[in-house]
Amino acid sequence: MNTELAATKRHNLKAALQGAVSSGKAFAVPGVFDPLGARLVEHLGFEAAFLGGWVMGSHLAVTEPLMTLTETADITAKVSARTSLPLFVDAGAGWGEAVHVRRTIQELERAGASVIQIEDQYFPKRMEYHAGTEDMCSREEFIRRIRACVEGRQSQDTLVMARTDATKARGGSVDEAIWRLNAALDAGVDLVMPCINPAVVSLDDMAVEEQRGKIRRGLPDSAVVVALSGYLPGQRQLSLQEYAEEGWGVVMYPLIPAVTFVGALASVYRPLKETGQLPAEGAIGYPVEDHPQMQALVEAILPYDELLDVEGDLATKS
């Protein structure tokens, strides 16, 4: 990993986040799981990308609870090497207790992460989390994880983001989420994220928007608070401006890449299996007739033109 480039990415992200929050704007961070997706996000003009645990686990077909630190660092390094975008990286529960969390943040820093997310889910992560049954660690364990991240990072430009699942975990509540996020801020994190997932039955009867509003009001106005978005069941889609008006500084779209990839690929391959030919019309993630333009977009973001120029300068002419 080019340490100078990594330092520049982290510094630029910190400045961009501060600028967005101070101007009352929400900072959009699309999810990705590979270098090509990251290059597309950069090509479209976004300023950062998110490597979420769910999508990285889906990408490797092992699921998030079975993701290892080595696999997460490997994906981070491969994506970081092919884009100038700062990366938000999901470190889950940190793969252990405080000493393990300290190593986690340092490994992900070396791999090129600019923001490292640490959460309060139980470790080791359980598959039942995907079925709507969640457990969270104690308050004390969560704060130990947070401090291990904050104190263990090797660069002060590496940002730490604390996530709580307290709104939907057994024994949790909106008030517990507010307590944990404030405690994380007191422990020195740079960003906080409540995970409000209406697809999971919450122990609190409040509607999603009521939960979101109460949590935001329970945190300092100056806090950079992160919202999750992107076609989550039961969640009304808000614009970035609407999120900003509610006081959210960053909006992340973690599940989009894996779901869109599978949906688009199925729209092409299912007809091939059923009829013996590719679809001749309709939508396959884009209109069929736009395939040449989409192929050209892939070539542009790789970028073919730059490589052709190099080959033109260096190749032996016959």
RALINJO-V850377 format. One record per pair of residues at least 4 apart in sequence whose C-alpha atoms are under 7 Angstrom apart, sorted by the first residue. I is the first residue (numbers start at 1). GAP is how many residues later the second one is. D is the distance in Angstrom with one decimal. If there is no record, write none. Layout:
i;gap;d
I;GAP;D
I;GAP;D
This chain:
i;gap;d
1;109;6.5
1;110;6.2
1;111;6.7
2;4;6.2
3;4;6.1
4;4;6.3
5;4;6.2
6;4;6.3
6;106;5.7
7;4;6.1
8;4;6.0
9;4;6.1
9;75;6.9
9;76;6.7
9;77;5.1
9;105;6.9
10;4;6.2
10;76;6.3
10;104;5.0
10;147;5.5
10;148;6.0
11;4;6.3
11;146;5.7
12;4;6.1
13;4;6.0
13;73;6.3
14;4;6.2
14;143;6.9
15;4;6.1
16;4;6.1
17;4;6.1
17;10;6.9
18;4;6.0
19;4;6.2
20;4;6.3
20;5;5.0
20;6;6.3
20;7;6.3
21;4;5.7
21;5;6.8
21;228;5.5
24;220;6.1
25;216;6.8
25;219;5.3
25;224;6.7
26;214;5.6
26;215;6.7
26;217;6.5
26;218;4.9
26;222;6.3
26;223;4.7
26;224;5.3
26;225;6.6
27;222;6.0
27;223;4.5
27;224;6.1
28;222;5.9
28;223;5.0
28;224;6.1
29;19;5.6
29;20;5.1
29;21;6.1
29;222;6.1
29;223;4.7
29;224;6.5
30;19;5.2
30;20;6.0
30;222;5.8
30;223;5.0
30;224;6.7
31;18;5.7
31;19;4.5
31;20;6.0
31;21;6.8
31;221;7.0
31;222;5.3
31;223;4.4
31;224;6.6
31;225;6.4
31;226;6.2
32;5;5.5
32;6;5.9
32;17;6.5
32;18;5.9
32;19;5.6
32;225;5.7
33;4;6.7
33;18;5.9
33;22;6.2
33;23;5.5
33;26;6.6
34;4;6.4
34;45;5.8
35;4;6.1
35;43;6.5
35;44;4.4
35;47;5.9
36;4;6.3
37;4;6.3
38;4;6.2
38;11;6.7
38;41;6.8
38;45;6.6
39;4;5.9
39;44;5.8
39;262;6.1
40;4;6.2
40;261;6.2
41;4;6.7
41;5;5.8
42;4;5.4
42;5;6.9
42;43;6.5
43;258;6.5
47;38;6.2
48;37;5.1
48;38;5.0
48;39;5.8
49;36;6.7
49;37;6.7
49;38;5.2
49;39;6.2
50;37;5.8
50;38;4.6
50;39;6.0
50;204;6.7
51;5;6.7
51;37;6.1
51;38;4.9
51;39;6.2
52;4;6.1
52;37;6.2
52;38;5.0
52;202;5.8
53;4;5.9
53;11;5.3
53;37;5.5
53;39;6.8
54;4;6.1
54;9;6.6
54;10;4.9
55;4;6.0
55;199;7.0
55;200;6.0
55;203;5.8
56;4;6.4
57;4;6.0
57;5;5.4
57;6;4.1
57;7;4.3
57;10;5.9
58;4;6.3
58;5;5.3
58;200;6.8
59;199;6.8
62;4;6.0
62;5;6.8
63;4;6.7
65;60;4.9
65;61;5.9
65;62;6.2
67;4;6.5
67;5;7.0
68;4;6.3
69;4;6.0
69;35;6.9
70;4;6.0
71;4;6.2
72;4;6.1
73;4;6.0
73;34;6.7
73;35;5.5
73;38;5.7
74;4;6.3
75;4;6.1
76;4;5.9
76;35;5.8
76;36;6.4
76;37;6.8
77;4;6.0
77;34;4.4
77;35;5.9
78;4;6.7
79;4;6.5
80;32;5.6
86;28;5.5
87;26;5.2
87;27;5.3
87;28;6.3
88;25;6.3
88;26;6.0
88;27;4.5
88;28;6.0
89;24;6.1
89;26;6.1
89;27;5.0
89;28;6.1
90;26;6.1
90;27;4.8
90;28;6.9
91;25;6.3
91;26;5.4
91;27;5.5
92;25;6.8
92;26;5.4
92;27;5.7
93;25;5.8
93;26;5.2
93;27;6.3
93;28;6.0
93;30;6.1
94;6;6.7
94;7;4.6
94;10;6.0
94;24;6.4
95;5;6.2
95;6;6.4
95;28;7.0
96;4;5.1
96;5;6.2
96;27;6.5
97;4;6.1
97;48;6.9
98;4;6.1
98;46;6.0
98;47;5.2
98;50;5.4
99;4;6.6
100;4;6.2
101;4;6.3
101;44;6.3
101;47;6.2
101;48;6.5
102;4;6.5
102;46;5.2
102;47;5.7
102;50;5.2
103;4;6.1
104;4;6.2
105;4;6.0
105;11;6.9
105;44;6.1
105;48;6.3
106;4;6.2
106;47;6.0
106;48;6.8
107;4;6.3
108;4;6.4
108;5;5.6
109;4;5.0
109;5;7.0
114;44;5.2
114;45;6.3
115;43;5.9
115;44;4.6
115;45;5.7
115;46;6.7
116;43;6.4
116;44;5.1
116;45;5.9
117;43;6.1
117;44;4.6
117;45;5.8
117;46;6.8
118;43;6.3
118;44;5.2
118;45;6.1
119;43;5.8
119;44;4.5
119;45;5.6
120;16;5.5
120;17;5.6
120;22;5.4
120;43;6.7
120;44;5.5
120;45;6.7
121;14;6.0
121;15;4.3
121;16;5.8
121;44;6.8
122;13;5.6
122;14;4.8
122;15;5.0
128;4;6.5
128;5;5.4
128;6;6.8
129;4;5.1
129;5;4.9
132;68;5.0
132;69;6.9
133;36;7.0
134;35;4.6
134;36;6.1
135;34;5.2
135;35;5.6
136;33;6.2
137;4;6.1
137;5;6.4
138;4;6.2
139;4;6.3
140;4;6.2
141;4;6.3
142;4;6.3
143;4;6.1
143;41;6.5
144;4;6.1
145;4;6.4
146;4;6.2
146;38;6.6
146;41;6.9
147;4;5.8
147;40;6.2
148;4;5.5
149;4;6.0
149;11;6.9
150;10;6.6
150;38;6.4
150;39;6.6
153;5;6.8
159;31;5.8
160;29;5.2
160;30;5.5
160;31;6.5
161;28;6.0
161;29;6.0
161;30;4.5
161;31;5.3
162;22;6.5
162;27;6.6
162;29;6.4
162;30;4.7
162;31;6.1
163;29;5.9
163;30;4.5
163;31;5.7
163;32;6.8
164;13;6.2
164;29;6.5
164;30;5.2
164;31;6.1
165;4;6.0
165;29;6.4
165;30;5.2
166;6;4.6
166;7;5.7
166;8;6.8
166;10;6.1
166;11;4.9
167;5;5.6
167;6;4.6
167;7;5.0
167;10;6.0
167;29;6.4
167;35;6.4
168;4;6.3
168;5;7.0
168;32;6.8
168;33;6.8
168;34;4.6
168;35;6.0
172;4;6.0
172;31;6.8
173;4;6.3
173;30;6.4
173;31;5.9
174;4;6.3
174;30;7.0
174;37;6.6
174;41;6.8
175;4;6.3
176;4;6.2
177;4;6.2
177;17;6.8
178;4;6.2
178;37;5.8
178;40;6.0
178;41;6.9
179;4;6.1
180;4;6.1
181;4;6.3
181;11;6.2
182;4;6.2
182;37;6.5
183;4;6.2
184;4;6.5
184;5;5.9
185;4;5.1
191;32;6.9
191;33;5.0
191;34;5.8
192;32;6.6
192;33;5.1
192;34;6.0
193;32;5.8
193;33;4.7
193;34;6.4
198;10;6.5
198;35;6.3
198;36;5.6
198;37;6.7
199;34;5.6
199;35;6.8
206;4;5.9
206;5;5.9
207;4;6.2
208;4;6.1
208;27;7.0
209;4;6.1
210;4;6.1
211;4;6.1
212;4;6.2
213;4;6.2
214;4;6.1
215;4;6.7
216;31;6.9
219;4;6.8
224;25;5.2
225;23;5.3
225;24;5.4
225;25;6.4
226;22;6.0
226;23;6.1
226;24;4.6
226;25;5.7
227;21;6.6
227;23;6.2
227;24;4.8
227;25;6.3
228;23;5.8
228;24;5.1
228;25;6.1
229;22;6.6
229;23;6.0
229;24;5.1
230;23;5.1
230;26;6.6
231;6;6.9
238;4;5.9
238;5;6.5
239;4;6.4
240;4;6.1
241;4;6.2
242;4;6.4
243;4;6.5
243;5;5.4
244;4;5.1
244;5;6.3
255;4;6.4
256;4;5.8
257;4;5.9
258;4;6.2
259;4;6.0
260;4;5.9
261;4;6.0
262;4;5.9
263;4;6.2
264;4;6.7
264;20;5.3
264;21;4.7
265;4;6.1
266;4;5.4
267;17;5.2
268;4;6.7
268;10;6.2
268;11;6.5
268;16;6.0
269;4;6.2
270;4;6.1
271;4;5.5
271;6;6.6
271;7;6.0
271;8;6.2
272;4;4.7
272;5;4.5
272;6;4.9
280;8;6.6
281;7;5.3
282;5;5.7
282;6;6.0
283;4;4.5
283;5;6.1
284;4;6.4
286;4;6.8
290;4;6.3
291;4;6.1
292;4;6.2
293;4;6.2
294;4;6.4
295;4;6.3
296;4;6.1
297;4;6.3
298;4;6.4
299;4;5.7
299;5;5.2
300;4;5.9
300;5;6.9
303;4;6.7
304;4;6.0
305;4;6.2
306;4;6.4
307;4;6.2
308;4;6.0
309;4;6.3
310;4;6.2
311;4;5.2
